[in-house]
């Protein structure tokens, strides 16, 4: 264990791995990444790993567009293969949601997103497998898709080591020390590290680390459920689908399988990230499957006793949710202390670009994307984000 470092990044999920990777790549000096369990062992492990650009404000759109390009060129941009599949991303909207698509897609196009508005007839021509009952309008991004969350984190960390990043798994941070109004070091389960820069990238544990330096965040937590099923022979060819009419998302999961999850808005399910049950149950699966079968009739066999014998696995992760559903990223009032969490379900797809831009900020150089609007003080200053989709993490 190093006795001193130029920067310590706490948290080995997508954000921490990204920040550590890019700090090392930029040559910041001795950078240590600390993870109390294992890399990608928290929220990132359970991410649906969607890569999409459908957002409604400029900073998120720019981050998402850059991230989609990075996933597409992962070997160069992220340090290794990450299992990116460019299936495209399709949003289905009801008559109530159609206004959101009409408003935001032109804005996304102005910012360079390859997206287009589709009528139900156009959707049916492209994907006849879909039952479009209740769909008024849709939009489609050809350059989006999904990736493997664990492979992505490990690629960033492994390549970061090549740039000099020191990765420590199984090393818990016990305290962040402050003196004279700034960070002076961290105390860990393996010893002391003197440092003047600490990045809190601990996701649902963000408040726990924040309390060590006297910073409190407006976070809530929710348990999020997904399930994976065997699909019938011949199933495939669908994009990642966000079905806003049913608060549902689904995508292929490798060959011959389909992943489904419950979308927002919905009732949060409070969870303690240390003690919650990371499985799922028949009640949650039973809510998702009929909606999936309604939208994709070829999957009707799943809506049968015992899920037609097709259930592969079900699990749940934890969202760390901010007041406006966007992450908290940037410098805090304690000198040398930076926040990078509060993803509200966004942070896998935005993680590489958040890490890249925050690393530039820490290095004192101009970031590729201006992330200044994501700082935590935006809530106190009345600069919280809003969305044409309303509350929730759809955009």
VOPAGU-2260 file (C-alpha; in pm, 1 decimal, decimal comma):
REM VOPAGU-2260
SITE   aa  ch    i         X         Y         Z
SITE  UNK   A    0       0,0       0,0       0,0
SITE  UNK   A    1     131,4     342,5     -95,1
SITE  UNK   A    2     186,8     582,2     194,5
SITE  UNK   A    3     108,8     883,2     -24,7
SITE  UNK   A    4     -70,9     949,6    -352,2
SITE  UNK   A    5    -152,8    1246,1    -571,7
SITE  UNK   A    6    -518,0    1133,2    -584,3
SITE  UNK   A    7    -731,6     865,5    -421,1
SITE  UNK   A    8   -1050,1     751,7    -595,0
SITE  UNK   A    9   -1295,4     570,2    -369,2
SITE  UNK   A   10   -1527,2     322,5    -539,9
SITE  UNK   A   11   -1463,0      56,0    -802,2
SITE  UNK   A   12   -1777,7      87,3   -1012,3
SITE  UNK   A   13   -1811,9     248,3   -1353,3
SITE  UNK   A   14   -1754,5     603,8   -1226,7
SITE  UNK   A   15   -1457,5     528,4   -1002,6
SITE  UNK   A   16   -1291,5     310,5   -1264,5
SITE  UNK   A   17   -1343,6     583,2   -1525,3
SITE  UNK   A   18   -1205,0     863,1   -1308,4
SITE  UNK   A   19    -904,6     652,3   -1205,3
SITE  UNK   A   20    -839,4     543,1   -1563,7
SITE  UNK   A   21    -842,0     893,5   -1705,1
SITE  UNK   A   22    -646,1    1052,8   -1420,3
SITE  UNK   A   23    -372,6     795,1   -1480,1
SITE  UNK   A   24    -395,2     835,1   -1857,3
SITE  UNK   A   25    -357,2    1212,5   -1820,6
SITE  UNK   A   26     -42,3    1158,7   -1613,9
SITE  UNK   A   27    -171,5    1309,1   -1292,2
SITE  UNK   A   28      85,0    1118,6   -1085,7
SITE  UNK   A   29      31,2     845,7    -828,9
SITE  UNK   A   30    -339,7     760,0    -845,6
SITE  UNK   A   31    -492,8     494,5    -618,1
SITE  UNK   A   32    -834,4     336,1    -675,3
SITE  UNK   A   33    -983,5     182,1    -360,4
SITE  UNK   A   34   -1272,7     -66,2    -365,3
SITE  UNK   A   35   -1389,7    -224,1     -41,1
SITE  UNK   A   36   -1524,7    -536,6    -213,9
SITE  UNK   A   37   -1438,9    -612,6    -575,3
SITE  UNK   A   38   -1447,2    -414,5    -895,9
SITE  UNK   A   39   -1800,6    -369,5   -1033,3
SITE  UNK   A   40   -1934,0    -543,7    -722,7
SITE  UNK   A   41   -2202,8    -287,1    -635,8
SITE  UNK   A   42   -2463,2    -110,6    -846,9
SITE  UNK   A   43   -2261,7    -145,0   -1168,7
SITE  UNK   A   44   -2273,3    -525,1   -1147,1
SITE  UNK   A   45   -2653,7    -515,9   -1172,3
SITE  UNK   A   46   -2679,1    -248,0   -1440,4
SITE  UNK   A   47   -2882,7    -319,5   -1753,0
SITE  UNK   A   48   -2587,0    -144,4   -1920,3
SITE  UNK   A   49   -2797,5      41,3   -2174,5
SITE  UNK   A   50   -2602,7     280,9   -2394,6
SITE  UNK   A   51   -2843,9     549,4   -2513,3
SITE  UNK   A   52   -2844,7     918,6   -2593,7
SITE  UNK   A   53   -3208,2    1006,7   -2530,1
SITE  UNK   A   54   -3174,6    1292,2   -2282,4
SITE  UNK   A   55   -3344,7    1626,6   -2251,9
SITE  UNK   A   56   -3073,9    1869,3   -2138,0
SITE  UNK   A   57   -2752,1    1973,2   -2305,5
SITE  UNK   A   58   -2493,1    1839,2   -2062,1
SITE  UNK   A   59   -2650,0    1491,6   -2049,8
SITE  UNK   A   60   -2692,1    1477,4   -2427,8
SITE  UNK   A   61   -2330,4    1577,3   -2484,5
SITE  UNK   A   62   -2206,2    1326,6   -2226,3
SITE  UNK   A   63   -2422,5    1049,0   -2371,7
SITE  UNK   A   64   -2325,3    1119,9   -2732,3
SITE  UNK   A   65   -1955,4    1113,5   -2645,6
SITE  UNK   A   66   -2004,6     797,9   -2438,3
SITE  UNK   A   67   -2179,4     612,8   -2722,3
SITE  UNK   A   68   -1881,5     690,1   -2945,5
SITE  UNK   A   69   -1643,0     567,0   -2674,8
SITE  UNK   A   70   -1830,2     238,0   -2634,6
SITE  UNK   A   71   -1822,2     188,6   -3011,6
SITE  UNK   A   72   -1441,7     229,5   -3007,2
SITE  UNK   A   73   -1385,9      69,4   -2667,8
SITE  UNK   A   74   -1050,3     -88,8   -2740,3
SITE  UNK   A   75    -905,1     254,5   -2806,1
SITE  UNK   A   76   -1121,9     475,9   -2588,2
SITE  UNK   A   77   -1186,1     254,6   -2283,2
SITE  UNK   A   78    -882,1      31,4   -2284,4
SITE  UNK   A   79   -1035,0    -295,9   -2398,7
SITE  UNK   A   80   -1335,8    -478,0   -2533,1
SITE  UNK   A   81   -1650,9    -417,8   -2328,0
SITE  UNK   A   82   -1909,8    -633,8   -2504,5
SITE  UNK   A   83   -2075,3    -340,8   -2679,0
SITE  UNK   A   84   -2360,8    -443,3   -2908,5
SITE  UNK   A   85   -2493,4    -170,8   -3136,9
SITE  UNK   A   86   -2854,9    -284,4   -3152,2
SITE  UNK   A   87   -2997,0      67,8   -3156,7
SITE  UNK   A   88   -3232,0     225,3   -2902,4
SITE  UNK   A   89   -3606,1     266,4   -2954,7
SITE  UNK   A   90   -3837,8     476,5   -2735,8
SITE  UNK   A   91   -4210,8     400,2   -2760,1
SITE  UNK   A   92   -4446,3     675,5   -2643,3
SITE  UNK   A   93   -4815,6     697,4   -2566,6
SITE  UNK   A   94   -5025,6     994,8   -2684,8
SITE  UNK   A   95   -4923,9    1168,8   -2359,9
SITE  UNK   A   96   -4554,6    1099,3   -2415,9
SITE  UNK   A   97   -4554,1    1189,9   -2785,0
SITE  UNK   A   98   -4515,1    1559,8   -2700,9
SITE  UNK   A   99   -4188,1    1482,8   -2521,1
SITE  UNK   A  100   -4048,9    1312,0   -2831,0
SITE  UNK   A  101   -4157,5    1594,8   -3060,9
SITE  UNK   A  102   -3991,9    1848,9   -2831,7
SITE  UNK   A  103   -3662,9    1683,0   -2749,6
SITE  UNK   A  104   -3559,2    1490,6   -3062,1
SITE  UNK   A  105   -3492,0    1806,0   -3270,4
SITE  UNK   A  106   -3277,8    1937,0   -2982,1
SITE  UNK   A  107   -3083,6    1609,2   -2972,1
SITE  UNK   A  108   -3032,3    1630,6   -3348,0
SITE  UNK   A  109   -2895,5    1984,5   -3314,2
SITE  UNK   A  110   -2634,8    1847,0   -3072,5
SITE  UNK   A  111   -2529,4    1575,9   -3315,7
SITE  UNK   A  112   -2726,9    1272,0   -3195,0
SITE  UNK   A  113   -2816,2    1030,8   -3475,7
SITE  UNK   A  114   -3185,5    1003,0   -3387,2
SITE  UNK   A  115   -3513,9    1024,0   -3571,8
SITE  UNK   A  116   -3887,4    1036,0   -3503,1
SITE  UNK   A  117   -4088,6     736,4   -3626,8
SITE  UNK   A  118   -4459,9     679,2   -3667,4
SITE  UNK   A  119   -4606,4     346,7   -3549,2
SITE  UNK   A  120   -4631,0     243,1   -3914,6
SITE  UNK   A  121   -4258,9     304,8   -3962,9
SITE  UNK   A  122   -4178,0     111,3   -3647,2
SITE  UNK   A  123   -4391,0    -180,3   -3769,0
SITE  UNK   A  124   -4208,4    -181,2   -4102,0
SITE  UNK   A  125   -3872,5    -208,8   -3923,5
SITE  UNK   A  126   -3970,9    -442,4   -3639,5
SITE  UNK   A  127   -4287,3    -638,3   -3719,2
SITE  UNK   A  128   -4227,7    -847,2   -3405,4
SITE  UNK   A  129   -4359,4    -558,8   -3193,0
SITE  UNK   A  130   -4725,7    -512,1   -3105,3
SITE  UNK   A  131   -4767,8    -133,8   -3109,6
SITE  UNK   A  132   -5099,8    -105,3   -2932,3
SITE  UNK   A  133   -5108,7     220,9   -2735,5
SITE  UNK   A  134   -4806,3     367,7   -2917,8
SITE  UNK   A  135   -4856,4     713,6   -3066,8
SITE  UNK   A  136   -4499,2     796,9   -3164,8
SITE  UNK   A  137   -4144,1     665,2   -3132,5
SITE  UNK   A  138   -3784,6     771,6   -3178,0
SITE  UNK   A  139   -3482,3     564,8   -3270,5
SITE  UNK   A  140   -3105,0     598,3   -3224,5
SITE  UNK   A  141   -2905,7     374,9   -3456,7
SITE  UNK   A  142   -2570,8     420,8   -3279,9
SITE  UNK   A  143   -2688,1     313,6   -2932,9
SITE  UNK   A  144   -2716,4     -32,8   -2778,4
SITE  UNK   A  145   -2582,7    -207,8   -2469,2
SITE  UNK   A  146   -2257,9    -334,4   -2318,6
SITE  UNK   A  147   -2128,9    -566,8   -2047,5
SITE  UNK   A  148   -2099,8    -365,4   -1723,7
SITE  UNK   A  149   -1842,0    -584,4   -1550,3
SITE  UNK   A  150   -1620,2    -613,0   -1858,4
SITE  UNK   A  151   -1636,8    -236,1   -1901,3
SITE  UNK   A  152   -1516,0    -164,8   -1548,2
SITE  UNK   A  153   -1241,9    -424,2   -1568,5
SITE  UNK   A  154   -1122,1    -290,6   -1903,4
SITE  UNK   A  155   -1097,3      62,1   -1762,2
SITE  UNK   A  156    -919,4     -54,6   -1447,3
SITE  UNK   A  157    -683,0    -296,8   -1622,4
SITE  UNK   A  158    -579,1     -43,5   -1884,3
SITE  UNK   A  159    -551,7     219,6   -1611,0
SITE  UNK   A  160    -295,1      -0,7   -1439,6
SITE  UNK   A  161     -95,6      19,2   -1759,9
SITE  UNK   A  162     -89,4     397,3   -1718,6
SITE  UNK   A  163      21,4     365,3   -1354,5
SITE  UNK   A  164    -312,3     335,2   -1172,0
SITE  UNK   A  165    -285,3     141,9    -843,1
SITE  UNK   A  166    -604,0     -63,9    -797,0
SITE  UNK   A  167    -677,5    -201,8    -450,2
SITE  UNK   A  168    -972,9    -438,4    -410,2
SITE  UNK   A  169   -1086,2    -543,9     -64,1
SITE  UNK   A  170    -958,3    -218,4      82,9
SITE  UNK   A  171   -1218,3     -22,8     277,6
SITE  UNK   A  172   -1195,8     349,6     349,9
SITE  UNK   A  173   -1249,9     406,9     722,1
SITE  UNK   A  174   -1207,9     784,3     724,4
SITE  UNK   A  175   -1123,2    1080,3     503,7
SITE  UNK   A  176    -903,6    1322,1     693,8
SITE  UNK   A  177    -940,6    1698,4     662,0
SITE  UNK   A  178    -720,9    1979,9     788,1
SITE  UNK   A  179    -724,0    2351,1     718,2
SITE  UNK   A  180   -1038,6    2319,2     508,0
SITE  UNK   A  181    -901,7    2060,5     268,1
SITE  UNK   A  182    -842,3    1689,0     232,4
SITE  UNK   A  183    -515,6    1562,3     380,1
SITE  UNK   A  184    -546,5    1185,3     354,8
SITE  UNK   A  185    -753,0     870,0     385,5
SITE  UNK   A  186    -739,6     600,0     649,4
SITE  UNK   A  187    -807,7     253,7     511,5
SITE  UNK   A  188    -830,5    -102,5     635,9
SITE  UNK   A  189    -477,4    -147,6     499,4
SITE  UNK   A  190    -320,7     169,3     631,9
SITE  UNK   A  191    -290,4     543,9     582,3
SITE  UNK   A  192    -254,6     727,9     249,7
SITE  UNK   A  193    -159,7    1094,0     250,4
SITE  UNK   A  194    -327,1    1279,4     -36,8
SITE  UNK   A  195    -467,7    1618,7    -129,2
SITE  UNK   A  196    -730,2    1486,7    -372,3
SITE  UNK   A  197   -1013,9    1245,8    -292,9
SITE  UNK   A  198   -1289,3    1147,1    -536,6
SITE  UNK   A  199   -1606,4    1002,9    -382,4
SITE  UNK   A  200   -1735,3     763,9    -649,4
SITE  UNK   A  201   -1910,1     523,3    -416,2
SITE  UNK   A  202   -2260,4     528,3    -564,2
SITE  UNK   A  203   -2520,5     431,9    -300,3
SITE  UNK   A  204   -2253,1     475,3     -31,3
SITE  UNK   A  205   -2190,4     838,2    -132,8
SITE  UNK   A  206   -2346,5     979,4     183,7
SITE  UNK   A  207   -2132,2     755,7     404,2
SITE  UNK   A  208   -1809,5     893,6     255,4
SITE  UNK   A  209   -1952,3    1245,4     244,5
SITE  UNK   A  210   -2021,3    1233,4     617,5
SITE  UNK   A  211   -1649,0    1179,8     676,5
SITE  UNK   A  212   -1577,8    1529,3     542,1
SITE  UNK   A  213   -1899,4    1691,2     667,3
SITE  UNK   A  214   -2085,8    1696,4     333,8
SITE  UNK   A  215   -2444,5    1573,0     324,0
SITE  UNK   A  216   -2620,8    1486,5      -1,4
SITE  UNK   A  217   -2991,0    1479,5     -95,6
SITE  UNK   A  218   -2998,4    1108,3    -176,6
SITE  UNK   A  219   -3266,1     842,0    -165,2
SITE  UNK   A  220   -3229,6     476,7    -260,3
SITE  UNK   A  221   -3444,7     231,7    -452,5
SITE  UNK   A  222   -3417,6    -142,0    -517,1
SITE  UNK   A  223   -3436,9    -210,1    -892,0
SITE  UNK   A  224   -3540,1    -544,0   -1042,7
SITE  UNK   A  225   -3446,1    -719,9   -1366,8
SITE  UNK   A  226   -3489,5   -1069,9   -1504,7
SITE  UNK   A  227   -3335,1   -1269,9   -1787,6
SITE  UNK   A  228   -3524,1   -1532,8   -1987,2
SITE  UNK   A  229   -3450,2   -1783,3   -2259,7
SITE  UNK   A  230   -3615,5   -1661,2   -2577,8
SITE  UNK   A  231   -3778,0   -1879,0   -2846,4
SITE  UNK   A  232   -3571,4   -1999,4   -3140,4
SITE  UNK   A  233   -3537,2   -1726,1   -3397,5
SITE  UNK   A  234   -3592,8   -1443,0   -3152,5
SITE  UNK   A  235   -3363,2   -1149,0   -3208,4
SITE  UNK   A  236   -3313,6    -845,7   -3421,2
SITE  UNK   A  237   -3493,7    -606,5   -3188,4
SITE  UNK   A  238   -3323,8    -291,9   -3062,6
SITE  UNK   A  239   -3302,8    -194,7   -2698,5
SITE  UNK   A  240   -3660,8     -85,0   -2628,2
SITE  UNK   A  241   -3776,2     173,5   -2376,2
SITE  UNK   A  242   -4152,5     123,7   -2358,3
SITE  UNK   A  243   -4267,4     438,1   -2181,2
SITE  UNK   A  244   -4630,4     337,7   -2230,6
SITE  UNK   A  245   -4578,9      49,2   -1984,4
SITE  UNK   A  246   -4278,9     171,8   -1780,4
SITE  UNK   A  247   -4070,8    -115,3   -1912,7
SITE  UNK   A  248   -3738,6    -167,7   -2089,1
SITE  UNK   A  249   -3600,4    -477,0   -2256,4
SITE  UNK   A  250   -3311,8    -589,4   -2474,1
SITE  UNK   A  251   -3137,2    -894,4   -2604,8
SITE  UNK   A  252   -2898,7   -1060,4   -2362,4
SITE  UNK   A  253   -2636,2   -1225,9   -2574,7
SITE  UNK   A  254   -2767,0   -1499,6   -2802,0
SITE  UNK   A  255   -3109,4   -1645,9   -2736,3
SITE  UNK   A  256   -3197,7   -1453,0   -2422,9
SITE  UNK   A  257   -3389,2   -1138,9   -2332,2
SITE  UNK   A  258   -3341,3    -902,9   -2036,6
SITE  UNK   A  259   -3635,0    -706,3   -1896,4
SITE  UNK   A  260   -3657,6    -438,7   -1628,1
SITE  UNK   A  261   -3918,5    -210,0   -1474,9
SITE  UNK   A  262   -3887,8     153,2   -1583,3
SITE  UNK   A  263   -3977,3     477,9   -1414,2
SITE  UNK   A  264   -4194,9     644,9   -1299,2
SITE  UNK   A  265   -4297,9     393,9   -1034,3
SITE  UNK   A  266   -4311,4     361,1    -658,0
SITE  UNK   A  267   -3956,6     358,0    -513,0
SITE  UNK   A  268   -3859,2      54,2    -308,3
SITE  UNK   A  269   -3632,8     182,2     -27,7
SITE  UNK   A  270   -3316,1     -21,6      17,8
SITE  UNK   A  271   -3003,4     -25,8     229,8
SITE  UNK   A  272   -2712,3    -102,7      -6,8
SITE  UNK   A  273   -2536,2    -297,0     269,5
SITE  UNK   A  274   -2820,0    -530,9     363,5
SITE  UNK   A  275   -3080,3    -546,6      85,7
SITE  UNK   A  276   -3176,1    -872,2     -89,4
SITE  UNK   A  277   -3011,8    -868,5    -434,1
SITE  UNK   A  278   -3247,1   -1133,0    -569,9
SITE  UNK   A  279   -3595,8   -1077,3    -702,6
SITE  UNK   A  280   -3930,6   -1251,8    -660,8
SITE  UNK   A  281   -4244,4   -1367,4    -839,8
SITE  UNK   A  282   -4428,3   -1044,3    -758,7
SITE  UNK   A  283   -4180,0    -825,2    -944,7
SITE  UNK   A  284   -4130,2   -1069,0   -1231,5
SITE  UNK   A  285   -4506,2   -1112,9   -1252,6
SITE  UNK   A  286   -4545,5    -738,8   -1304,4
SITE  UNK   A  287   -4290,2    -720,8   -1586,1
SITE  UNK   A  288   -4359,6   -1035,2   -1787,1
SITE  UNK   A  289   -4719,4    -966,1   -1900,5
SITE  UNK   A  290   -4610,6    -623,8   -2026,8
SITE  UNK   A  291   -4320,1    -777,7   -2215,5
SITE  UNK   A  292   -4543,8   -1046,3   -2367,3
SITE  UNK   A  293   -4798,1    -781,4   -2466,5
SITE  UNK   A  294   -4535,4    -582,6   -2653,4
SITE  UNK   A  295   -4354,7    -883,8   -2806,1
SITE  UNK   A  296   -4612,9   -1155,2   -2883,0
SITE  UNK   A  297   -4336,7   -1405,0   -2965,5
SITE  UNK   A  298   -4256,6   -1400,7   -2592,0
SITE  UNK   A  299   -4610,8   -1487,9   -2484,9
SITE  UNK   A  300   -4487,0   -1822,1   -2357,3
SITE  UNK   A  301   -4316,7   -1641,8   -2070,3
SITE  UNK   A  302   -4658,4   -1539,4   -1937,4
SITE  UNK   A  303   -4732,9   -1892,7   -1826,7
SITE  UNK   A  304   -4702,0   -2093,3   -1505,8
SITE  UNK   A  305   -4343,0   -2090,7   -1383,6
SITE  UNK   A  306   -4260,7   -1841,6   -1663,7
SITE  UNK   A  307   -4281,2   -2118,7   -1918,3
SITE  UNK   A  308   -3968,4   -2270,9   -1764,8
SITE  UNK   A  309   -3765,9   -1998,6   -1939,2
SITE  UNK   A  310   -3640,7   -1796,6   -1641,4
SITE  UNK   A  311   -3260,2   -1783,3   -1634,8
SITE  UNK   A  312   -3212,8   -1553,1   -1336,5
SITE  UNK   A  313   -3353,5   -1251,0   -1160,2
SITE  UNK   A  314   -3173,7    -996,4    -947,7
SITE  UNK   A  315   -3188,9    -644,0    -810,3
SITE  UNK   A  316   -2949,6    -353,6    -771,5
SITE  UNK   A  317   -2973,2     -20,3    -591,9
SITE  UNK   A  318   -3021,3     322,0    -747,6
SITE  UNK   A  319   -2874,2     620,1    -561,7
SITE  UNK   A  320   -3122,9     890,9    -655,7
SITE  UNK   A  321   -3080,7    1268,5    -638,5
SITE  UNK   A  322   -3359,5    1525,2    -623,6
SITE  UNK   A  323   -3353,2    1587,1   -1000,1
SITE  UNK   A  324   -3243,7    1238,8   -1111,9
SITE  UNK   A  325   -2906,1    1358,3   -1240,2
SITE  UNK   A  326   -2566,6    1275,9   -1087,5
SITE  UNK   A  327   -2367,3    1498,8    -854,8
SITE  UNK   A  328   -2025,7    1560,4   -1008,9
SITE  UNK   A  329   -1756,9    1814,6    -921,7
SITE  UNK   A  330   -1567,0    1992,5    -646,1
SITE  UNK   A  331   -1724,8    2040,1    -303,6
SITE  UNK   A  332   -1659,2    2306,1     -40,4
SITE  UNK   A  333   -1384,8    2096,5     119,3
SITE  UNK   A  334   -1068,7    2159,5     -80,1
SITE  UNK   A  335    -949,7    1866,3    -289,4
SITE  UNK   A  336   -1272,5    1669,1    -235,2
SITE  UNK   A  337   -1481,2    1577,6    -542,4
SITE  UNK   A  338   -1818,0    1405,9    -578,5
SITE  UNK   A  339   -1903,4    1165,7    -861,8
SITE  UNK   A  340   -2215,9     964,0    -782,6
SITE  UNK   A  341   -2594,5     995,2    -750,0
SITE  UNK   A  342   -2645,2     829,1   -1084,9
SITE  UNK   A  343   -3019,7     760,8   -1049,6
SITE  UNK   A  344   -2978,0     483,0   -1306,4
SITE  UNK   A  345   -2786,1     696,5   -1558,3
SITE  UNK   A  346   -2428,3     640,2   -1457,5
SITE  UNK   A  347   -2330,3     333,5   -1658,7
SITE  UNK   A  348   -2406,7     499,1   -1990,6
SITE  UNK   A  349   -2260,1     834,7   -1879,9
SITE  UNK   A  350   -1978,4     691,9   -1668,7
SITE  UNK   A  351   -1690,7     699,2   -1916,5
SITE  UNK   A  352   -1748,7    1061,3   -2012,4
SITE  UNK   A  353   -1813,0    1176,2   -1657,1
SITE  UNK   A  354   -1484,4    1013,8   -1557,0
SITE  UNK   A  355   -1299,5    1163,8   -1851,4
SITE  UNK   A  356   -1426,0    1517,9   -1794,3
SITE  UNK   A  357   -1388,0    1510,2   -1415,0
SITE  UNK   A  358   -1030,7    1388,0   -1453,6
SITE  UNK   A  359    -958,0    1688,6   -1673,8
SITE  UNK   A  360   -1112,9    1921,4   -1414,4
SITE  UNK   A  361    -894,4    1772,0   -1140,0
SITE  UNK   A  362    -588,5    1808,7   -1363,1
SITE  UNK   A  363    -671,0    2174,6   -1422,7
SITE  UNK   A  364    -730,3    2132,9   -1796,3
SITE  UNK   A  365   -1038,3    2203,4   -2005,5
SITE  UNK   A  366   -1270,4    1901,7   -2000,9
SITE  UNK   A  367   -1408,7    1753,9   -2323,0
SITE  UNK   A  368   -1759,4    1816,9   -2185,4
SITE  UNK   A  369   -1845,0    2107,9   -1955,2
SITE  UNK   A  370   -1981,4    1931,4   -1644,3
SITE  UNK   A  371   -1998,7    2238,9   -1420,8
SITE  UNK   A  372   -2381,3    2226,8   -1415,3
SITE  UNK   A  373   -2368,2    1888,4   -1235,7
SITE  UNK   A  374   -2211,3    2022,7    -913,2
SITE  UNK   A  375   -2396,4    1938,1    -594,3
SITE  UNK   A  376   -2464,9    2298,4    -495,7
SITE  UNK   A  377   -2708,5    2328,5    -787,0
SITE  UNK   A  378   -2989,2    2218,2    -555,1
SITE  UNK   A  379   -2931,1    2497,0    -301,5
SITE  UNK   A  380   -2887,6    2747,0    -584,5
SITE  UNK   A  381   -3214,5    2657,7    -758,1
SITE  UNK   A  382   -3045,5    2510,4   -1066,5
SITE  UNK   A  383   -3182,0    2157,3   -1051,1
SITE  UNK   A  384   -3254,6    1988,4   -1382,8
SITE  UNK   A  385   -3602,1    1923,8   -1517,5
SITE  UNK   A  386   -3721,2    1688,3   -1791,5
SITE  UNK   A  387   -3996,6    1695,1   -2050,7
SITE  UNK   A  388   -4069,1    1337,4   -1938,0
SITE  UNK   A  389   -4143,6    1450,8   -1581,6
SITE  UNK   A  390   -4009,1    1286,2   -1267,5
SITE  UNK   A  391   -3799,2     973,1   -1304,9
SITE  UNK   A  392   -3487,3     867,3   -1485,1
SITE  UNK   A  393   -3623,4     832,4   -1838,3
SITE  UNK   A  394   -3431,3    1144,1   -1942,3
